[in-house]
Amino acid sequence: MVKCEKPVTENQKELANKIYTYLYREHRYCTKQEICEHLGWEYSTSNDRKVRDCINTIKKRRAIVATPDRVGYFAPVGKEDLEEVEHQWKYIDKIIADLEETKQPLIKFYEKFKY
């Protein structure tokens, strides 16, 4: 299967760097609204999407913690943040396991009608 991803523009890289620097410096959970304000943006649906896209770019290169039981995004900076990192890691493992489970009926359906 061909992997299809949105290309990361230079502008998005710059925004991602600004966001990561802000999260790292703040060393607390920051909401999308706070991030928009830091960037000088009005908080809106389209800017919410831009922040999420940038966070996704960051998460592929740096540790970012963001789970449903916490509000906002967090950039761990040291040993004191290991518990938060472990929590994120376990959450990701849970999502992967759940997706694998939900994939099985699709595979069975596909195999039934493909052959």
N, CA, C and O atoms as a GROMACS GRO file, in nm:
protein
  460
    1MET      N    1   0.083  -0.118   0.000
    1MET     CA    2   0.000   0.000   0.000
    1MET      C    3   0.089   0.125   0.000
    1MET      O    4   0.189   0.131   0.071
    2VAL      N    5   0.052   0.223  -0.078
    2VAL     CA    6   0.127   0.348  -0.086
    2VAL      C    7   0.091   0.437   0.032
    2VAL      O    8  -0.026   0.455   0.065
    3LYS      N    9   0.193   0.492   0.096
    3LYS     CA   10   0.171   0.581   0.209
    3LYS      C   11   0.144   0.721   0.155
    3LYS      O   12   0.220   0.773   0.074
    4CYS      N   13   0.035   0.780   0.199
    4CYS     CA   14  -0.004   0.911   0.151
    4CYS      C   15  -0.008   1.008   0.268
    4CYS      O   16  -0.089   0.993   0.360
    5GLU      N   17   0.078   1.107   0.265
    5GLU     CA   18   0.082   1.206   0.372
    5GLU      C   19   0.085   1.346   0.313
    5GLU      O   20   0.130   1.368   0.201
    6LYS      N   21   0.035   1.440   0.392
    6LYS     CA   22   0.046   1.580   0.352
    6LYS      C   23   0.191   1.621   0.363
    6LYS      O   24   0.258   1.587   0.460
    7PRO      N   25   0.241   1.694   0.264
    7PRO     CA   26   0.378   1.742   0.276
    7PRO      C   27   0.388   1.849   0.385
    7PRO      O   28   0.294   1.924   0.409
    8VAL      N   29   0.503   1.854   0.450
    8VAL     CA   30   0.526   1.954   0.554
    8VAL      C   31   0.596   2.073   0.488
    8VAL      O   32   0.707   2.059   0.436
    9THR      N   33   0.531   2.188   0.492
    9THR     CA   34   0.588   2.308   0.431
    9THR      C   35   0.688   2.374   0.525
    9THR      O   36   0.691   2.345   0.644
   10GLU      N   37   0.769   2.463   0.470
   10GLU     CA   38   0.864   2.538   0.553
   10GLU      C   39   0.790   2.621   0.658
   10GLU      O   40   0.834   2.632   0.772
   11ASN      N   41   0.676   2.680   0.618
   11ASN     CA   42   0.595   2.758   0.711
   11ASN      C   43   0.548   2.672   0.828
   11ASN      O   44   0.551   2.714   0.943
   12GLN      N   45   0.503   2.551   0.796
   12GLN     CA   46   0.456   2.461   0.901
   12GLN      C   47   0.571   2.420   0.992
   12GLN      O   48   0.552   2.406   1.113
   13LYS      N   49   0.690   2.401   0.936
   13LYS     CA   50   0.807   2.367   1.018
   13LYS      C   51   0.839   2.481   1.115
   13LYS      O   52   0.869   2.458   1.232
   14GLU      N   53   0.831   2.605   1.065
   14GLU     CA   54   0.857   2.722   1.151
   14GLU      C   55   0.753   2.731   1.262
   14GLU      O   56   0.787   2.756   1.377
   15LEU      N   57   0.625   2.710   1.227
   15LEU     CA   58   0.519   2.715   1.327
   15LEU      C   59   0.537   2.604   1.430
   15LEU      O   60   0.520   2.626   1.550
   16ALA      N   61   0.571   2.485   1.382
   16ALA     CA   62   0.593   2.372   1.473
   16ALA      C   63   0.707   2.404   1.570
   16ALA      O   64   0.698   2.373   1.688
   17ASN      N   65   0.812   2.466   1.519
   17ASN     CA   66   0.924   2.503   1.606
   17ASN      C   67   0.882   2.606   1.710
   17ASN      O   68   0.920   2.596   1.827
   18LYS      N   69   0.802   2.706   1.669
   18LYS     CA   70   0.752   2.807   1.764
   18LYS      C   71   0.664   2.743   1.871
   18LYS      O   72   0.675   2.775   1.989
   19ILE      N   73   0.578   2.652   1.828
   19ILE     CA   74   0.487   2.585   1.922
   19ILE      C   75   0.567   2.499   2.019
   19ILE      O   76   0.544   2.503   2.140
   20TYR      N   77   0.661   2.420   1.966
   20TYR     CA   78   0.740   2.333   2.054
   20TYR      C   79   0.820   2.416   2.155
   20TYR      O   80   0.827   2.382   2.273
   21THR      N   81   0.881   2.523   2.108
   21THR     CA   82   0.958   2.610   2.197
   21THR      C   83   0.869   2.665   2.308
   21THR      O   84   0.909   2.671   2.424
   22TYR      N   85   0.748   2.705   2.272
   22TYR     CA   86   0.653   2.757   2.370
   22TYR      C   87   0.616   2.649   2.472
   22TYR      O   88   0.620   2.673   2.593
   23LEU      N   89   0.581   2.529   2.424
   23LEU     CA   90   0.544   2.420   2.515
   23LEU      C   91   0.661   2.384   2.606
   23LEU      O   92   0.642   2.362   2.726
   24TYR      N   93   0.778   2.377   2.550
   24TYR     CA   94   0.898   2.341   2.627
   24TYR      C   95   0.925   2.445   2.736
   24TYR      O   96   0.954   2.411   2.850
   25ARG      N   97   0.915   2.570   2.698
   25ARG     CA   98   0.942   2.679   2.792
   25ARG      C   99   0.836   2.686   2.902
   25ARG      O  100   0.868   2.710   3.018
   26GLU      N  101   0.709   2.666   2.864
   26GLU     CA  102   0.600   2.674   2.963
   26GLU      C  103   0.604   2.558   3.062
   26GLU      O  104   0.570   2.574   3.179
   27HIS      N  105   0.644   2.440   3.014
   27HIS     CA  106   0.652   2.319   3.096
   27HIS      C  107   0.524   2.293   3.176
   27HIS      O  108   0.528   2.266   3.296
   28ARG      N  109   0.413   2.302   3.106
   28ARG     CA  110   0.281   2.270   3.162
   28ARG      C  111   0.191   2.237   3.044
   28ARG      O  112   0.228   2.257   2.928
   29TYR      N  113   0.073   2.185   3.074
   29TYR     CA  114  -0.023   2.158   2.966
   29TYR      C  115  -0.076   2.290   2.912
   29TYR      O  116  -0.124   2.374   2.988
   30CYS      N  117  -0.067   2.308   2.781
   30CYS     CA  118  -0.114   2.430   2.715
   30CYS      C  119  -0.225   2.392   2.616
   30CYS      O  120  -0.211   2.296   2.540
   31THR      N  121  -0.331   2.468   2.617
   31THR     CA  122  -0.444   2.441   2.528
   31THR      C  123  -0.418   2.498   2.389
   31THR      O  124  -0.328   2.580   2.370
   32LYS      N  125  -0.499   2.453   2.292
   32LYS     CA  126  -0.488   2.507   2.156
   32LYS      C  127  -0.516   2.656   2.156
   32LYS      O  128  -0.454   2.731   2.081
   33GLN      N  129  -0.608   2.700   2.239
   33GLN     CA  130  -0.640   2.842   2.247
   33GLN      C  131  -0.518   2.922   2.296
   33GLN      O  132  -0.487   3.027   2.241
   34GLU      N  133  -0.450   2.871   2.399
   34GLU     CA  134  -0.329   2.939   2.448
   34GLU      C  135  -0.221   2.943   2.341
   34GLU      O  136  -0.152   3.044   2.325
   35ILE      N  137  -0.207   2.835   2.268
   35ILE     CA  138  -0.107   2.830   2.161
   35ILE      C  139  -0.140   2.931   2.053
   35ILE      O  140  -0.052   3.001   2.003
   36CYS      N  141  -0.269   2.939   2.016
   36CYS     CA  142  -0.312   3.039   1.917
   36CYS      C  143  -0.278   3.180   1.965
   36CYS      O  144  -0.225   3.261   1.889
   37GLU      N  145  -0.309   3.208   2.090
   37GLU     CA  146  -0.280   3.340   2.146
   37GLU      C  147  -0.130   3.370   2.143
   37GLU      O  148  -0.089   3.482   2.112
   38HIS      N  149  -0.048   3.269   2.174
   38HIS     CA  150   0.098   3.286   2.171
   38HIS      C  151   0.144   3.321   2.029
   38HIS      O  152   0.236   3.400   2.011
   39LEU      N  153   0.079   3.260   1.929
   39LEU     CA  154   0.117   3.286   1.790
   39LEU      C  155   0.056   3.414   1.736
   39LEU      O  156   0.085   3.455   1.623
   40GLY      N  157  -0.030   3.478   1.816
   40GLY     CA  158  -0.095   3.601   1.772
   40GLY      C  159  -0.215   3.576   1.683
   40GLY      O  160  -0.255   3.663   1.606
   41TRP      N  161  -0.272   3.457   1.695
   41TRP     CA  162  -0.387   3.419   1.614
   41TRP      C  163  -0.515   3.429   1.696
   41TRP      O  164  -0.514   3.413   1.818
   42GLU      N  165  -0.623   3.455   1.626
   42GLU     CA  166  -0.755   3.444   1.688
   42GLU      C  167  -0.787   3.295   1.696
   42GLU      O  168  -0.758   3.220   1.603
   43TYR      N  169  -0.847   3.254   1.805
   43TYR     CA  170  -0.884   3.113   1.817
   43TYR      C  171  -1.007   3.086   1.732
   43TYR      O  172  -1.113   3.144   1.754
   44SER      N  173  -0.992   2.997   1.634
   44SER     CA  174  -1.102   2.963   1.543
   44SER      C  175  -1.086   2.817   1.502
   44SER      O  176  -0.986   2.753   1.532
   45THR      N  177  -1.186   2.766   1.433
   45THR     CA  178  -1.182   2.628   1.386
   45THR      C  179  -1.064   2.604   1.293
   45THR      O  180  -0.995   2.503   1.305
   46SER      N  181  -1.040   2.696   1.202
   46SER     CA  182  -0.929   2.676   1.107
   46SER      C  183  -0.793   2.686   1.178
   46SER      O  184  -0.701   2.612   1.145
   47ASN      N  185  -0.780   2.776   1.275
   47ASN     CA  186  -0.655   2.786   1.349
   47ASN      C  187  -0.637   2.668   1.444
   47ASN      O  188  -0.524   2.625   1.470
   48ASP      N  189  -0.747   2.615   1.495
   48ASP     CA  190  -0.744   2.494   1.576
   48ASP      C  191  -0.683   2.380   1.494
   48ASP      O  192  -0.598   2.306   1.543
   49ARG      N  193  -0.726   2.368   1.369
   49ARG     CA  194  -0.676   2.266   1.278
   49ARG      C  195  -0.526   2.286   1.251
   49ARG      O  196  -0.450   2.190   1.248
   50LYS      N  197  -0.485   2.411   1.231
   50LYS     CA  198  -0.343   2.441   1.206
   50LYS      C  199  -0.257   2.398   1.325
   50LYS      O  200  -0.149   2.341   1.308
   51VAL      N  201  -0.305   2.428   1.445
   51VAL     CA  202  -0.231   2.390   1.566
   51VAL      C  203  -0.220   2.238   1.574
   51VAL      O  204  -0.112   2.185   1.601
   52ARG      N  205  -0.331   2.167   1.551
   52ARG     CA  206  -0.328   2.020   1.556
   52ARG      C  207  -0.233   1.962   1.452
   52ARG      O  208  -0.160   1.867   1.481
   53ASP      N  209  -0.232   2.019   1.331
   53ASP     CA  210  -0.140   1.973   1.227
   53ASP      C  211   0.005   1.994   1.269
   53ASP      O  212   0.090   1.907   1.249
   54CYS      N  213   0.033   2.109   1.327
   54CYS     CA  214   0.169   2.137   1.373
   54CYS      C  215   0.209   2.045   1.487
   54CYS      O  216   0.322   1.995   1.490
   55ILE      N  217   0.119   2.022   1.580
   55ILE     CA  218   0.147   1.931   1.691
   55ILE      C  219   0.177   1.791   1.636
   55ILE      O  220   0.268   1.724   1.684
   56ASN      N  221   0.100   1.749   1.536
   56ASN     CA  222   0.123   1.618   1.475
   56ASN      C  223   0.262   1.612   1.413
   56ASN      O  224   0.330   1.509   1.422
   57THR      N  225   0.305   1.719   1.351
   57THR     CA  226   0.439   1.726   1.294
   57THR      C  227   0.544   1.714   1.405
   57THR      O  228   0.642   1.641   1.392
   58ILE      N  229   0.522   1.786   1.514
   58ILE     CA  230   0.616   1.783   1.627
   58ILE      C  231   0.624   1.642   1.686
   58ILE      O  232   0.734   1.593   1.715
   59LYS      N  233   0.508   1.578   1.703
   59LYS     CA  234   0.503   1.446   1.769
   59LYS      C  235   0.583   1.340   1.695
   59LYS      O  236   0.618   1.237   1.754
   60LYS      N  237   0.613   1.362   1.569
   60LYS     CA  238   0.692   1.265   1.492
   60LYS      C  239   0.842   1.281   1.518
   60LYS      O  240   0.921   1.197   1.477
   61ARG      N  241   0.880   1.388   1.586
   61ARG     CA  242   1.021   1.416   1.611
   61ARG      C  243   1.054   1.437   1.759
   61ARG      O  244   1.166   1.411   1.802
   62ARG      N  245   0.957   1.484   1.836
   62ARG     CA  246   0.979   1.517   1.977
   62ARG      C  247   0.870   1.454   2.063
   62ARG      O  248   0.761   1.424   2.015
   63ALA      N  249   0.902   1.435   2.190
   63ALA     CA  250   0.802   1.381   2.283
   63ALA      C  251   0.699   1.490   2.316
   63ALA      O  252   0.733   1.598   2.363
   64ILE      N  253   0.573   1.457   2.290
   64ILE     CA  254   0.461   1.543   2.326
   64ILE      C  255   0.357   1.456   2.394
   64ILE      O  256   0.327   1.346   2.347
   65VAL      N  257   0.305   1.504   2.505
   65VAL     CA  258   0.203   1.429   2.579
   65VAL      C  259   0.069   1.498   2.557
   65VAL      O  260   0.056   1.619   2.577
   66ALA      N  261  -0.030   1.419   2.515
   66ALA     CA  262  -0.166   1.470   2.493
   66ALA      C  263  -0.262   1.352   2.498
   66ALA      O  264  -0.274   1.277   2.401
   67THR      N  265  -0.328   1.336   2.611
   67THR     CA  266  -0.423   1.226   2.627
   67THR      C  267  -0.560   1.282   2.663
   67THR      O  268  -0.570   1.394   2.714
   68PRO      N  269  -0.667   1.206   2.637
   68PRO     CA  270  -0.802   1.257   2.662
   68PRO      C  271  -0.831   1.297   2.806
   68PRO      O  272  -0.918   1.380   2.832
   69ASP      N  273  -0.758   1.238   2.900
   69ASP     CA  274  -0.783   1.270   3.041
   69ASP      C  275  -0.707   1.395   3.087
   69ASP      O  276  -0.716   1.434   3.203
   70ARG      N  277  -0.634   1.456   2.997
   70ARG     CA  278  -0.562   1.580   3.027
   70ARG      C  279  -0.605   1.686   2.924
   70ARG      O  280  -0.638   1.652   2.811
   71VAL      N  281  -0.603   1.811   2.962
   71VAL     CA  282  -0.642   1.918   2.870
   71VAL      C  283  -0.517   1.985   2.817
   71VAL      O  284  -0.439   2.041   2.894
   72GLY      N  285  -0.497   1.980   2.687
   72GLY     CA  286  -0.386   2.047   2.624
   72GLY      C  287  -0.270   1.957   2.588
   72GLY      O  288  -0.282   1.834   2.588
   73TYR      N  289  -0.160   2.020   2.555
   73TYR     CA  290  -0.038   1.953   2.512
   73TYR      C  291   0.075   1.986   2.608
   73TYR      O  292   0.080   2.095   2.665
   74PHE      N  293   0.165   1.891   2.625
   74PHE     CA  294   0.275   1.905   2.721
   74PHE      C  295   0.404   1.853   2.658
   74PHE      O  296   0.405   1.745   2.599
   75ALA      N  297   0.511   1.930   2.670
   75ALA     CA  298   0.643   1.886   2.622
   75ALA      C  299   0.728   1.851   2.744
   75ALA      O  300   0.767   1.939   2.820
   76PRO      N  301   0.756   1.723   2.763
   76PRO     CA  302   0.839   1.684   2.877
   76PRO      C  303   0.982   1.735   2.859
   76PRO      O  304   1.033   1.743   2.747
   77VAL      N  305   1.046   1.770   2.971
   77VAL     CA  306   1.180   1.827   2.962
   77VAL      C  307   1.286   1.750   3.041
   77VAL      O  308   1.405   1.767   3.017
   78GLY      N  309   1.244   1.665   3.135
   78GLY     CA  310   1.343   1.596   3.216
   78GLY      C  311   1.288   1.474   3.286
   78GLY      O  312   1.175   1.432   3.262
   79LYS      N  313   1.369   1.419   3.374
   79LYS     CA  314   1.336   1.297   3.446
   79LYS      C  315   1.204   1.309   3.523
   79LYS      O  316   1.131   1.211   3.538
   80GLU      N  317   1.175   1.428   3.571
   80GLU     CA  318   1.052   1.449   3.648
   80GLU      C  319   0.925   1.427   3.564
   80GLU      O  320   0.815   1.418   3.619
   81ASP      N  321   0.941   1.420   3.432
   81ASP     CA  322   0.826   1.404   3.343
   81ASP      C  323   0.807   1.261   3.294
   81ASP      O  324   0.720   1.236   3.210
   82LEU      N  325   0.886   1.168   3.344
   82LEU     CA  326   0.877   1.030   3.297
   82LEU      C  327   0.739   0.968   3.317
   82LEU      O  328   0.693   0.890   3.233
   83GLU      N  329   0.673   1.003   3.425
   83GLU     CA  330   0.538   0.948   3.450
   83GLU      C  331   0.440   0.994   3.342
   83GLU      O  332   0.357   0.915   3.296
   84GLU      N  333   0.449   1.119   3.301
   84GLU     CA  334   0.363   1.172   3.194
   84GLU      C  335   0.393   1.102   3.061
   84GLU      O  336   0.301   1.069   2.986
   85VAL      N  337   0.521   1.081   3.033
   85VAL     CA  338   0.561   1.014   2.910
   85VAL      C  339   0.511   0.870   2.909
   85VAL      O  340   0.461   0.821   2.807
   86GLU      N  341   0.525   0.802   3.022
   86GLU     CA  342   0.476   0.664   3.032
   86GLU      C  343   0.325   0.658   3.012
   86GLU      O  344   0.273   0.567   2.948
   87HIS      N  345   0.255   0.754   3.068
   87HIS     CA  346   0.110   0.761   3.052
   87HIS      C  347   0.073   0.774   2.904
   87HIS      O  348  -0.018   0.706   2.855
   88GLN      N  349   0.143   0.861   2.832
   88GLN     CA  350   0.119   0.879   2.689
   88GLN      C  351   0.148   0.751   2.612
   88GLN      O  352   0.072   0.711   2.525
   89TRP      N  353   0.258   0.689   2.644
   89TRP     CA  354   0.300   0.566   2.578
   89TRP      C  355   0.195   0.457   2.596
   89TRP      O  356   0.160   0.388   2.500
   90LYS      N  357   0.144   0.441   2.718
   90LYS     CA  358   0.041   0.340   2.745
   90LYS      C  359  -0.088   0.373   2.668
   90LYS      O  360  -0.156   0.284   2.618
   91TYR      N  361  -0.119   0.500   2.659
   91TYR     CA  362  -0.238   0.542   2.584
   91TYR      C  363  -0.223   0.506   2.436
   91TYR      O  364  -0.317   0.456   2.375
   92ILE      N  365  -0.107   0.530   2.379
   92ILE     CA  366  -0.082   0.495   2.239
   92ILE      C  367  -0.093   0.344   2.219
   92ILE      O  368  -0.154   0.299   2.122
   93ASP      N  369  -0.034   0.266   2.311
   93ASP     CA  370  -0.045   0.120   2.302
   93ASP      C  371  -0.190   0.074   2.307
   93ASP      O  372  -0.229  -0.020   2.237
   94LYS      N  373  -0.271   0.139   2.390
   94LYS     CA  374  -0.413   0.104   2.401
   94LYS      C  375  -0.484   0.132   2.268
   94LYS      O  376  -0.565   0.051   2.223
   95ILE      N  377  -0.455   0.245   2.207
   95ILE     CA  378  -0.517   0.279   2.078
   95ILE      C  379  -0.476   0.178   1.971
   95ILE      O  380  -0.560   0.132   1.894
   96ILE      N  381  -0.348   0.142   1.967
   96ILE     CA  382  -0.300   0.045   1.868
   96ILE      C  383  -0.372  -0.088   1.886
   96ILE      O  384  -0.417  -0.147   1.788
   97ALA      N  385  -0.383  -0.135   2.010
   97ALA     CA  386  -0.451  -0.263   2.037
   97ALA      C  387  -0.597  -0.256   1.994
   97ALA      O  388  -0.649  -0.351   1.936
   98ASP      N  389  -0.662  -0.145   2.024
   98ASP     CA  390  -0.802  -0.128   1.986
   98ASP      C  391  -0.819  -0.127   1.834
   98ASP      O  392  -0.912  -0.188   1.781
   99LEU      N  393  -0.730  -0.059   1.765
   99LEU     CA  394  -0.737  -0.055   1.619
   99LEU      C  395  -0.713  -0.192   1.558
   99LEU      O  396  -0.778  -0.230   1.461
  100GLU      N  397  -0.620  -0.268   1.616
  100GLU     CA  398  -0.595  -0.404   1.568
  100GLU      C  399  -0.721  -0.490   1.583
  100GLU      O  400  -0.755  -0.568   1.494
  101GLU      N  401  -0.790  -0.475   1.696
  101GLU     CA  402  -0.914  -0.550   1.718
  101GLU      C  403  -1.021  -0.513   1.615
  101GLU      O  404  -1.088  -0.600   1.561
  102THR      N  405  -1.035  -0.384   1.590
  102THR     CA  406  -1.140  -0.341   1.497
  102THR      C  407  -1.103  -0.371   1.353
  102THR      O  408  -1.190  -0.370   1.265
  103LYS      N  409  -0.975  -0.398   1.326
  103LYS     CA  410  -0.932  -0.432   1.192
  103LYS      C  411  -0.968  -0.576   1.156
  103LYS      O  412  -0.991  -0.608   1.039
  104GLN      N  413  -0.974  -0.663   1.255
  104GLN     CA  414  -0.997  -0.806   1.229
  104GLN      C  415  -1.127  -0.835   1.153
  104GLN      O  416  -1.124  -0.912   1.057
  105PRO      N  417  -1.241  -0.777   1.192
  105PRO     CA  418  -1.363  -0.802   1.115
  105PRO      C  419  -1.352  -0.753   0.970
  105PRO      O  420  -1.412  -0.812   0.880
  106LEU      N  421  -1.278  -0.647   0.948
  106LEU     CA  422  -1.258  -0.597   0.812
  106LEU      C  423  -1.178  -0.696   0.728
  106LEU      O  424  -1.208  -0.721   0.611
  107ILE      N  425  -1.074  -0.752   0.790
  107ILE     CA  426  -0.993  -0.852   0.720
  107ILE      C  427  -1.076  -0.974   0.686
  107ILE      O  428  -1.069  -1.025   0.574
  108LYS      N  429  -1.156  -1.022   0.782
  108LYS     CA  430  -1.242  -1.138   0.757
  108LYS      C  431  -1.340  -1.111   0.644
  108LYS      O  432  -1.360  -1.196   0.557
  109PHE      N  433  -1.402  -0.994   0.646
  109PHE     CA  434  -1.496  -0.956   0.540
  109PHE      C  435  -1.424  -0.954   0.406
  109PHE      O  436  -1.475  -1.009   0.308
  110TYR      N  437  -1.309  -0.891   0.401
  110TYR     CA  438  -1.233  -0.878   0.277
  110TYR      C  439  -1.196  -1.017   0.222
  110TYR      O  440  -1.214  -1.044   0.104
  111GLU      N  441  -1.146  -1.102   0.310
  111GLU     CA  442  -1.104  -1.236   0.266
  111GLU      C  443  -1.223  -1.319   0.218
  111GLU      O  444  -1.209  -1.399   0.125
  112LYS      N  445  -1.336  -1.301   0.280
  112LYS     CA  446  -1.456  -1.374   0.240
  112LYS      C  447  -1.497  -1.342   0.097
  112LYS      O  448  -1.534  -1.432   0.020
  113PHE      N  449  -1.491  -1.216   0.060
  113PHE     CA  450  -1.540  -1.174  -0.071
  113PHE      C  451  -1.430  -1.159  -0.175
  113PHE      O  452  -1.459  -1.154  -0.295
  114LYS      N  453  -1.306  -1.151  -0.134
  114LYS     CA  454  -1.196  -1.135  -0.228
  114LYS      C  455  -1.166  -1.265  -0.302
  114LYS      O  456  -1.134  -1.264  -0.420
  115TYR      N  457  -1.177  -1.377  -0.231
  115TYR     CA  458  -1.136  -1.505  -0.289
  115TYR      C  459  -1.251  -1.592  -0.323
  115TYR      O  460  -1.231  -1.702  -0.372
   0.00000   0.00000   0.00000
